[in-house]
Amino acid sequence: MSLFVLKELVYFCHKMEEMLFFYTTVLGMQHLNANIAEHTGNWVELGCPAFKLCLHAAAEPDCKPRTNKNKLIFHTIKITDARQHLAAQGVPIVESKTWPSKHILEMYDPEGNCVQIAEMRSE
């Protein structure tokens, strides 16, 4: 089994409702959020249990901290092993955070796209 498993893609959106319509009505993706009727407009999960497309409202009107506003998220079972593997490959970690639900490491690919490694924590 691979150390990393691709599970999520996050799109930062300026037109959340249009994106939501496109991916659900046009492409038929299913809502994965527990209570989609009460979503804040900031975060919506679509797809299936094996893979999620997450729509995230852009924080800034022009949202240009990097050229590509998308983020690939790979899940791992053990973040410490992932950190060691990335260090051995010479990949610089630009951010490391811990939330109640997950630990994350962020880096950029050679084209400047943000890539995140996440270890989900049980609640």
Secondary structure in CASP SS format (residue, H / E / C, confidence):
PFRMAT SS
TARGET T0000
AUTHOR 0000-0000-0000
METHOD secondary structure of the structure
MODEL  1
M C 1.00
S C 1.00
L C 1.00
F C 1.00
V E 1.00
L E 1.00
K E 1.00
E E 1.00
L E 1.00
V E 1.00
Y E 1.00
F E 1.00
C E 1.00
H C 1.00
K C 1.00
M H 1.00
E H 1.00
E H 1.00
M H 1.00
L H 1.00
F H 1.00
F H 1.00
Y H 1.00
T H 1.00
T H 1.00
V H 1.00
L C 1.00
G C 1.00
M C 1.00
Q E 1.00
H E 1.00
L C 1.00
N C 1.00
A C 1.00
N C 1.00
I H 1.00
A H 1.00
E H 1.00
H C 1.00
T C 1.00
G C 1.00
N C 1.00
W E 1.00
V E 1.00
E E 1.00
L E 1.00
G E 1.00
C E 1.00
P C 1.00
A C 1.00
F E 1.00
K E 1.00
L E 1.00
C E 1.00
L E 1.00
H E 1.00
A E 1.00
A C 1.00
A C 1.00
E C 1.00
P C 1.00
D C 1.00
C C 1.00
K C 1.00
P C 1.00
R C 1.00
T C 1.00
N C 1.00
K C 1.00
N E 1.00
K E 1.00
L E 1.00
I E 1.00
F E 1.00
H E 1.00
T C 1.00
I C 1.00
K C 1.00
I H 1.00
T H 1.00
D H 1.00
A H 1.00
R H 1.00
Q H 1.00
H H 1.00
L H 1.00
A H 1.00
A H 1.00
Q C 1.00
G C 1.00
V C 1.00
P C 1.00
I C 1.00
V C 1.00
E E 1.00
S E 1.00
K E 1.00
T E 1.00
W C 1.00
P C 1.00
S C 1.00
K E 1.00
H E 1.00
I E 1.00
L E 1.00
E E 1.00
M E 1.00
Y E 1.00
D C 1.00
P C 1.00
E C 1.00
G C 1.00
N C 1.00
C E 1.00
V E 1.00
Q E 1.00
I E 1.00
A E 1.00
E E 1.00
M E 1.00
R C 1.00
S C 1.00
E C 1.00
END
